[in-house]
């Protein structure tokens, strides 16, 4: 099955008119979008880390992601951690932290973390107003945003 089918069948993903699901080579995609000067408010990056090139550790990928992320945008990256993946996690963390003003981490119950990167000042993100806004947005989206935000630790300020 395709990743799109998996997302619908196992994670209840329902496409929205403002959402696009791209299943393609990540570096090719972000390079093409960067050259076209397209920007995105939200980028969800989930790359198989034991692939032939382990593209998630490629600094070019991260520079292109920064190029296409809007000034108020966020990039959420699923990264495996611990044991044999700790070195890869640390490389991804080092690269992304060097490029973005804010890097945060959401710890999962599995051996994964979600890295959150943005150029929004972390002092703005780390406020009661943002948490209140996420509680309001939860009602509309049915996504537990405040719980996710409460479990998010800003790693770099």
N, C-alpha and C positions, 0 to 999 in steps of 0.2 A: 504493500500500500504506500501511497505518497504521504509525505509529512502533513499535507493538508487533510487527507483522509484520517490520519491518526489524530490530528488536532480536533477534528469534528467528532469522531467516534469515541475517543477516550478522554478528551478534555472539554467536551461540550462547547468547542469554539463555534460561534455563530458569526459569519461574516457580516460586517456592517458596511454601509455605503461609503463611509470615509476610511475604510481599512483596506489595505492591499496585503496579500500574502504572497511573498516571493520565495520560490524554491529554486535557487540558482547558485552558482559559485559566488561566494560572498565578496571576494576581492574584485572580481569582474563587475559585479553589480554596483558596489560602492564607488569604484573608479569611474564607471559610466555615468552614474548620477552626479558625482563630483564634477566631472567634465561638463555636464549639462547645467551645472549650478543649481540643481534641485536641492531643496532642504526638507527635512522631516522633523516633526515635533517629538516623535517617539520612535525609537529603534529597539527592537527586541532581537538580540543576537543569541542564537543557540547553535553552536557549531560542534560537531563531533571532534573531540580533541585528539583522538588517536588516528586521525586520518593521515594520508601520505605526506602532507606538507605541514600539518599542525598549524594551519593558517591563523588560528586565534592568537598565536604569539608573534605574528608578523607586524612590526611597527607601521608598515605602509597601510595595512588594513585599518589600524586605529587612527592614523592621520586622515584617511579618507572618510572614516566615520565622523570624525570631528568636523571635516569640511561640509558634510551634508546634514549635520544636526543643527536645528534652528537655535538661535541664541537662548531661547527659553525651553529648549528640548531636553529630553532624557534618553540615555542609552542604557537599557537593562541587558546584562549579559549573564547567561547561565554558565558557571565555571565549576568544573569538578575540583575537589580539593582533597587533601590528606593522602597519605601513603604515596603511591607512585605519581600522583597528580600534583603534589605540593609545589614542585619546582615550576611547573607550567602555570599554576595559579599565581605564584609569586611574580613570574615574568609578566603575565597579563596585568596584574595589579600595578607593577612598576611602570609599565608602558602607559596604561590608562591614567594613572595618577599624575604622571609627568605632563600629560596633554590637557587635562580638564581641571577647572577650578575646584570642583567638588567631586569626591569619590566617596561613596557610601557602600555598605555591604549589608545584605540581608542573609542571615544564616538560615539554612534549611535543615530539616530533620535528617536529610540524607547527607552524603558526602559532597554536597553541592552548596554553592553560595551564589547569590545574585549580586553582581557588582552594578552599581548605579553611578553613571557618570553624567555630569552636567557642567555647564559654564555659569550656572546661577550661583551667586554668592552663598556659601553654606550658612552664613548668619541669617539669611532670609529663609532658607529651608528649615532651619532648626528653631521654628517659632510656633507658638500656640495657634496663631492664625492659620498656618498651613495645615495643622492637624484638624482644626475646626472645619476648614474647607474640604478636607478629605472625607470627614464624616458626612458632610452634606452630599458630596459626590457619590458616596456609597449608596445612598438612597436611590439615586438615579441609575447607577451602573450595576448595582448588586455585587460589586467587587469589594472585598474587605480592605479597602485602602488604608483606613486608620490603623488597623491591626498590622498591616504590612509596614506602614510608616513607623509605628511604635517599635517594631522589631528591627528597624534600620539604624545602623550605627555609622555616623559620618567618620570616615577614616582620616580625612585630610581637611584642614580648615586653613 
